[in-house]
Amino acid sequence: MDLTTNYLGLCLRSPLVPSASPLSEKMDNVRRMEQAGAAAVVFYSLFEEEVDAVAPECRVGPTTYLEHIAEGKSSVGIPIIASLNCSTLGGWLSYARRITEAGADALELNIYKIPTRNDVPGSIIENI
Ligand SMILES: Cc1cc2nc3c(=O)[nH]c(=O)nc-3n(C[C@H](O)[C@H](O)[C@H](O)COP(=O)(O)O)c2cc1C
């Protein structure tokens, strides 16, 4: 049966695409996804808030993410879709550009905000 699918301008052999999760942090898992029939894979997300985290234990360098994209491109034949969640306009633009340069075939914009501060009124959050 021909399950060929056109998605984001990519010609995929099927619509089976594992979504973003920590599973794609390990390249072995990405290879296993391809072997199991995945037509593309959405990588786990890069969160700008983690990149800029004040607490060192929460900080995640973007370099690791970009290297991971590049490693994915050389390890599997299926398209790699990166996933990005930013909190500033400059962050969206610069990380999107760097992810593209690292070789990602497409980029998922992971747009949501979890309000965590009790002292910020709802009206301000709605305006963000
Ligand atoms: C453990 C776990 C981690 C996830 N991590 C991410 C992530 O990093 N970025 C993202 O955009 N979605 C993430 N998701 C959301 C999934 O990609 C997916 O959109 C969600 O699970 C809904 O699909 P489902 O109904 O098939 O579970 C995660 C989901 C789970 C369960």
The ligand as an ORCA input file, in Angstrom:
! r2SCAN-3c Opt
* xyz 0 1
  C       7.391     12.373     28.248
  C       6.966     13.338     27.185
  C       7.864     14.305     26.780
  C       7.502     15.228     25.806
  N       8.402     16.162     25.403
  C       8.040     17.082     24.471
  C       8.946     18.072     24.041
  O      10.111     18.161     24.465
  N       8.502     18.975     23.134
  C       7.222     18.938     22.623
  O       6.889     19.790     21.786
  N       6.365     17.977     22.995
  C       6.726     17.079     23.908
  N       5.839     16.130     24.292
  C       4.494     16.117     23.675
  C       4.437     15.028     22.611
  O       5.361     15.318     21.571
  C       3.023     14.926     22.007
  O       2.676     16.104     21.368
  C       1.999     14.645     23.061
  O       2.416     13.561     23.867
  C       0.623     14.355     22.427
  O       0.666     13.201     21.652
  P      -0.038     11.853     22.138
  O      -1.477     12.184     22.307
  O       0.235     10.865     21.037
  O       0.639     11.474     23.446
  C       6.205     15.192     25.237
  C       5.308     14.195     25.670
  C       5.683     13.290     26.619
  C       4.674     12.232     27.055
*
